[in-house]
């Protein structure tokens, strides 16, 4: 199994009162990709990081094999979710993949 972790910060212009609704939409839509993207086994969206954290939220996924990360990144369902619910609102993306 392979784990794919991505962390983001909100763009500075995103108002505090919008952040909970945006995180909820990210969580729901990213979680919906299980069963749609081949090789994607689990999705966990971290929306309440501890104050010591350097990022506002994280996505922790499990995939069958390393090649599935590339499949996931280019899959039309993932691209649609990322382009609609994530990329317009975030900055400073960090990624870590490991077996």
Number of C-alpha atoms within 10 A of each C-alpha: 11 19 20 18 18 16 20 20 16 22 13 10 8 12 9 9 8 9 15 12 10 15 21 14 16 21 21 13 19 21 16 15 19 15 11 13 19 15 20 21 16 15 20 14 20 14 16 12 12 9 8 6 9 11 18 18 20 21 19 17 21 21 21 16 13 16 11 18 21 9 15 19 13 13 15 13 16 19 15 13 18 16 11 14 20 21 15 11 18 18 15 11 13 12 13 10 14 10 11
